[in-house]
């Protein structure tokens, strides 16, 4: 019975941590979208290999066991890819809206 209670408690802790991780990922994505907006305004590329390498290096150096540097790098590579994908998608939507607005202006 104690083991079942201990298991349930650990699972509740994991659920709480997962909720925090998701909230932090959402905040990171919001920041990434803001960065993407700035890049679009300056006509800079969405991806920056140098910046991505810096982020991954910082993540690897911040790792504490039992998480390995390799695991952390894989996780953050996915986070970077998802952020870039959303930046690109928002950029396409923004361009489409701007084009439509331009077409409306031309029709007037």
C-alpha positions in Angstrom: 0.0 0.0 0.0 2.8 2.4 0.8 4.4 1.7 -2.6 1.1 2.6 -4.3 0.9 5.9 -2.4 4.5 6.7 -3.2 3.9 5.9 -6.9 0.8 8.2 -6.9 2.7 11.0 -5.2 5.6 10.7 -7.7 3.2 10.8 -10.6 1.5 13.9 -9.2 4.9 15.5 -8.9 5.6 14.6 -12.5 2.2 16.0 -13.6 3.0 19.2 -11.8 6.4 19.4 -13.4 5.0 18.7 -16.9 2.5 21.5 -16.4 5.4 23.9 -15.5 7.4 22.7 -18.5 4.5 23.3 -20.9 4.0 26.8 -19.5 7.7 27.6 -19.9 7.7 26.2 -23.4 4.7 28.5 -24.3 6.6 31.5 -22.9 9.7 30.5 -24.8 7.6 30.2 -28.0 6.1 33.7 -27.4 9.6 35.1 -27.1 10.6 33.2 -30.2 7.7 34.7 -32.1 8.7 38.2 -31.0 12.2 37.4 -32.2 10.8 36.2 -35.5 8.8 39.4 -35.9 11.9 41.5 -35.4 13.8 39.3 -37.9 11.1 39.7 -40.5 11.1 43.5 -40.1 14.8 43.5 -40.6 14.6 40.9 -43.4 17.0 38.7 -41.5 16.8 34.9 -42.0 14.6 32.9 -39.6 17.3 30.5 -38.7 20.7 31.5 -37.2 23.1 28.6 -37.0 25.5 30.5 -34.9 22.8 31.4 -32.4 21.5 27.9 -32.4 25.0 26.5 -31.6 25.3 29.0 -28.7 21.9 27.9 -27.3 22.9 24.2 -27.5 26.3 24.8 -26.0 24.7 26.7 -23.1 22.2 23.9 -22.6 24.9 21.2 -22.6 26.9 23.1 -20.0 23.8 23.6 -17.8 23.0 19.9 -17.6 22.7 18.2 -14.3 22.3 14.4 -13.8 20.5 12.3 -14.5 19.8 14.2 -17.7 22.7 13.8 -20.1 24.1 16.5 -22.3 23.1 14.4 -25.4 19.5 14.2 -24.2 19.3 17.9 -23.4 20.7 18.7 -26.8 18.1 16.5 -28.6 15.3 18.1 -26.6 16.5 21.6 -27.3 17.1 20.9 -31.0 13.4 20.0 -31.2 12.5 23.1 -29.4 14.5 25.2 -31.7 13.0 23.5 -34.8 9.5 24.0 -33.5 10.1 27.6 -32.7 11.6 28.2 -36.2 8.6 26.4 -37.8 6.2 28.6 -35.9 8.2 31.7 -36.8 8.1 30.7 -40.5 4.4 29.9 -40.4 3.5 33.3 -38.8 5.8 34.9 -41.3 3.8 33.3 -44.2 0.5 34.3 -42.6 1.8 37.9 -42.1 3.0 38.0 -45.7 -0.4 36.7 -47.0 -2.3 39.3 -45.0 0.0 42.1 -46.2 -0.4 40.9 -49.8 -4.1 40.8 -49.5 -4.1 44.3 -48.0 -1.9 45.5 -50.9 -4.3 43.9 -53.4 -7.2 45.7 -51.8 -5.3 49.0 -51.9 -4.5 48.4 -55.6 -8.2 47.7 -56.4 -9.3 51.0 -54.9 
